[in-house]
Amino acid sequence: MLIKQMNKRLLLCAILVAALPVSFSAPVFAQATVDQVTQEGEKRADAGAAEQQRVEQIATQTDNLLNDYNTLSKVVDGLITYNSLLQRQVNNQEIEKAALAESIDNVALIERQIIPLMTRMLDSLEQFIQLDTPFLMTERTERLERLREMMERSDVSSAEKFRRVIEAYQIENDYGRTIEAYKGSVPIDGNQQEVDFLRIGRVALAYQSVGGAHTGAWDADAGQWVELDPAEFKNQIADGLRVARKQVAPDLLIIPVAAPGEE
């Protein structure tokens, strides 16, 4: 019995002795574990913050790249539109270039054809002047002679020659729509006398001598100048001369007009 009690006491003492180191080392171990966890948490927090900063940097770079892409995309679209317009212009210029090249190739042929044409036009104009009412004959024939002389000049281009011929035709055409007074001379009683001519288009060509002693007109059927009755036409022709010189306002005039002939 005594031995059992002693064994129990020894066992209790052994347990206490074994428990003493544990009771002294547990707080130290717990503190070390908390510090490690805290440090590990801080490391993870720092790593997370670094990752977040890196993600934000990547997002910023992505936004910048997207903005740059959108800007460049607009520039590219503008360049595509501009290049398309330029291409159409180039295509049109190529068409015009081909047309000009063809025209240049045909210049020699056209020039060979236009020179005879202008010669025939001058011949027709000369014939027309000869058959027309004989007004401003000196001026009109001199113009025709200058054109014929020009046709023989090598320093005048074919285009300029053609322009001058057309201009002469235009002048002759304008005579039919205008009224004009000018000075000249006609044979009266076998003598050339100075008179004032009155031309009303190509409808009538009359004259009146200085002082009004003689009044006459061109008779297209007879092909000569004829005297007019002074009582009927003297004042009318005088009024027409004043109208042509813009000395009075236009008014109704009675003038001799040849009746249309039968063909």
Buried (B, 14 or more C-beta within 10 A) or exposed (E): EEEEEEEEEEEEEEEEEEEEEEEEEEEEEEEEEEEEEEEEEEEEEEEEEEEEEEEEEEEEEEEEEEEEEEEEEEEEEEEEEEEEEEEEEEEEEEEEEEEEEEEEEEEEEEEEEBBEEBEEBBEEBBEEBEEBBBBBEEEBEEBBEEBEEBBEEEEEEBEEBBEBBEEBBEEBEEBEEEBBBBEBEBEBEEEEBEBBBBBBBBEBBBBBBEEEEBBBBBEBEEEEBEEBEBEEBBBBBBBBBBBBBEEEEEEEBEBBEBEEEEE
